Amino acid sequence: MATAPLLSNDGLDQAKAATILGVLSEGYSPDAMGTGPGDQRVSMVPVVAQQLMKDGYQVCVEKGAGIYAGFADAAYAEVGCSVLPRGQVIGKAQVVFAMEPPAREFGLLRGKVLVSWVGRLLDKGKDIVSQATAAGVTLIDVTAVPRITIAQKLDVLSSQAKVAGHRAVIEATHAFGRFLTAEMTAAGKYPPSQTFVLGCGVAGLAAIGTSKALG
């Protein structure tokens, strides 16, 4: 257990000791089909960075970190973030944000705090925790936030599951290739489709809602 707050400035002058937050790119590399390795998401959007800077933090963002999520480097610079190469972000930041833990760079993150999607109860997550411990990296697993009312804004599992449920119906509709609602046209009559959703968790409920909205 930590004996002092992770983001403490130890009573030093605020202007000189402001905690520096770093936002890393997920390394998404689209191919000709628009898909590829990496993640299109970004761990911090400009409006959140702006609020954190109002609270006294400094924020540096890796170049291109938010471009595939719809946030250009200029959007971060406009709210006051420093847009830097990856190496400089890792070097300057005391607290690093990433969607996926950059395990290969744990050696560069020694003594720093990493806020990321770890999934500590899964086999892969357990390996990440072991590697981080060996490298001297403090992990904050955003998936460990309890699902209680006061923490709803931090519930990444629910928010991402909702997106997954919605996207699943969109993809299924594309693969289906026909009308979802009953249609009677000059070319003939089309019966309504039926959607079968497995499970009624956050993703399942989102899928049901989207299916109804589409007819």
N, C-alpha and C positions, 0 to 999 in steps of 0.2 A: 504494500500500500504506500502511496505517496505521502510524504510528511508535510508537503507544502503545495499550495495551488499550482497547477500546471502552467497557468498563464500569469503567474505573479510577476510584478515588476520590482518587488523587493524594496519599495519605498523610494526608488530612484526617480530622478526627474522624468516626468511623463514624456516629454519631447524626445529624450535621449533613449528611453527604455521601452518604447511602444513595442508590443509583441508583433512580430512579422508573420503573417499567414501566407502560405504558398499554395497555389492551385495548379495541379499538374494535368497535362493532356493525357488522354487514354490511348494514344497511339493508333487511332483509327486510320486505316489506309484503304480507301475504296478502290475497287478494280473497275473494269469497264462496265460491269453490271451494277455498279453502285453498292457493292457489298465488299467485305474484306475483314481482316483481323482487327481486333481492337473494339472499342466501345464509342458510340457516337455521343454519349452523354457527357456532361461536365459536372463536377462536384460543387461548383459555386457559380451562380449567375450574377450578372452585374448589379442588380438591385440589392441582393444580399451582401455583396462586397461593399456597396455604398453604405449600407446600414452598419456594417462592422467597422468601417472607417470612421463613421460618426461616433462610434463607441470607443474610439481611441486606438484601434488596431491599424497596422499597415498591411496592405494586400499586394502581393506580386503574383502575376499569372503567367504561365508558360505561353509562349507564342502559339496561336492556333488552338488553344485548349478548348475554346467554346465554339469554334467555327461550324462543326458538324451538328451542333445542338441549336444553331441559329443565332449565336452570339459572336460577332466579329471582334477582333482585338480592339478596334476603335471604340466599341461599346464599353469595354473594361477601362480603357484609357480615359474615356469621357467622364467616368465617375471617380477617377483618381487613382486607379490601380497602375502599378508598374508592370509593363508587359516585357518579359525577359526570356532568354533562352532557358531550356530546362535545367542545365547545370547551375546557372545563377540562382534560379528559384530554389533549388534544393539547398544550395549553399547558404542563402540568406535567411530562408524561412526557419522559424522555430517550431511552427505547427504546420504540417503539410496535409492538404486535402486531396483525395483521389478516389475515384469510383472503385477501382480494383487496386489492392495493395501492390506497389511496385517491388516485389520481392527481390528482384535482381539488383536493386539499388539500396537494399537495406544497409549495406556497409557505409553508404554516403549519408544515411539518415540516423546514424548513431547519436544518441542523446536527444533526438528530436521526438515530437509527438506526431503520429500519423492517424488521421481521422479517415476511416475508409469502410467499405462494405466487406467485412471479414468472414462472417458466417462461422463463428468460432466452434459451433457444435457439429459442423460437417467435417468430413475427413480432410478436405482441402483447407478449410479454415484452421483446423488443428495444426496442420503443417505450417501455415502462415504464422500462427502464434508462436510455434517453436522457433522458426527462423528469426522472427522479430526479437524474441527473448534473447537468443544467442547473439544477435547483432546490437543489442542495447537500444532497441526502438520501442517506445511506448505506444501501444495500439489502443485506439478507441474504436470499438466496433459499433457502427450505427445500427446494425441489426439487433443489437442487444437492448435497445430502448424498449421498456415495457409498454404493452398495449393498454394504456390507461388514458382517460380523458385528458388529463393535464399535459400528456405527452403526444397528443395526436399530430401536432405539426412536425414532430420528429419521427413519426412512424413511417420509415422508408419502405418497409415490407408491404404495408397496405397500399401506399401510393403507387408503388411500382407494380403491384399485383393488379390494381385497377387498370393501369395502362395495358398490361399484358392481356387482361380479359377483353378489353375493348379491341385491341389489335388482333386478337385471335378471331373475332367475328369478321373483321374486315378481310383478313387473309382467307378465311373459310368462304366468305361470299365471293371473293375473287376466283377461288378454285371451283366453286359451285357453277359459276358461269351462266346462271339463269336469274329470272326475277325472283325476289323473295316474297313479294305480295302477290295476291291473285290478280291477274291481268286479263282483260278481254280486249283484243285488238283486231284490226282488219286481217292480221296474219294468223289469228287463231286465239284460243283461250289457254291461259296458263294457270295451273293450280297453285295455291300458296305453298311455300316451302315449309319445312319443319326443321327446327334447330334443336339438337340434343346437347345439353351442357352437362358435363360431368363435374359434380361438386358444387357447393353453394357457399364457398368462402368469398373473400373479396374479389378474386378474379372471376369466379363463377357468377356472382351477382352482377358484376360489370358486364359480363358476356350476355347475360339474360337481358339486362337493360338495353344494351346496344342492339340486340336481336329484335327486341320489341320496337325500338325506334326506327329500325330499318324495315319493319313490316312483318 
